[in-house]
Amino acid sequence: MSRRTTIEIDDALLARAQEALGTRGLKETVDTAFREAIRRALRGRLAERIATGQGIDRSPELLDATRPRR
């Protein structure tokens, strides 16, 4: 699903975002920025869960199964 809307966008900010994200058009830049914002939030939540141990299975069996093989 997508939505059409009218929004005022700062041209200089758009240009900086396009350069930072490696995007070209307005739609691509906005979509990429939204995805990056979501990824950033999810990484933050995951880091918090890891730091506090909430919802993280640290059983010896799981740790052994996920440990890289040599």
C-alpha positions as CSV (number, residue, x, y, z in Angstrom):
1,M,0.0,0.0,0.0
2,S,1.3,3.5,-0.7
3,R,0.0,7.0,-0.1
4,R,0.1,10.2,-2.2
5,T,0.8,13.3,-0.2
6,T,2.0,16.8,-0.5
7,I,4.9,17.8,1.7
8,E,7.4,20.7,1.8
9,I,11.0,19.3,1.7
10,D,14.2,21.3,2.2
11,D,16.2,20.9,-1.0
12,A,19.6,21.1,0.8
13,L,18.5,18.5,3.3
14,L,17.2,16.2,0.5
15,A,20.5,16.5,-1.3
16,R,22.5,15.6,1.9
17,A,20.2,12.6,2.5
18,Q,20.6,11.4,-1.1
19,E,24.4,11.6,-0.8
20,A,24.4,9.9,2.6
21,L,22.0,7.1,1.4
22,G,23.3,6.8,-2.1
23,T,19.8,7.4,-3.6
24,R,18.7,9.5,-6.5
25,G,15.0,10.4,-6.5
26,L,12.8,11.8,-3.8
27,K,10.7,8.6,-3.4
28,E,13.8,6.4,-3.3
29,T,15.4,8.7,-0.7
30,V,12.3,8.8,1.5
31,D,11.7,5.1,1.3
32,T,15.3,4.4,2.1
33,A,15.3,6.8,5.0
34,F,12.2,5.2,6.5
35,R,13.8,1.7,6.2
36,E,17.0,3.0,7.8
37,A,15.0,4.5,10.7
38,I,13.2,1.2,11.3
39,R,16.5,-0.8,11.2
40,R,18.1,1.7,13.6
41,A,15.3,1.3,16.1
42,L,15.3,-2.5,15.8
43,R,19.0,-2.6,16.3
44,G,18.6,-0.4,19.4
45,R,15.9,-2.7,20.8
46,L,18.0,-5.8,20.1
47,A,21.1,-4.2,21.8
48,E,19.0,-3.4,24.8
49,R,17.6,-7.0,25.0
50,I,21.2,-8.4,24.7
51,A,22.5,-6.1,27.4
52,T,19.7,-7.0,29.8
53,G,19.4,-10.6,28.8
54,Q,15.7,-10.2,28.2
55,G,14.3,-12.8,25.8
56,I,17.7,-14.1,24.8
57,D,18.2,-17.8,25.1
58,R,21.8,-18.4,26.4
59,S,21.5,-22.1,27.0
60,P,24.8,-24.0,26.5
61,E,23.2,-26.0,23.7
62,L,22.2,-22.9,21.7
63,L,25.5,-21.2,22.3
64,D,27.3,-24.3,21.1
65,A,25.1,-24.6,18.0
66,T,25.7,-21.0,17.0
67,R,29.4,-20.9,17.7
68,P,31.5,-20.7,14.5
69,R,33.3,-23.9,13.6
70,R,37.1,-24.0,13.2
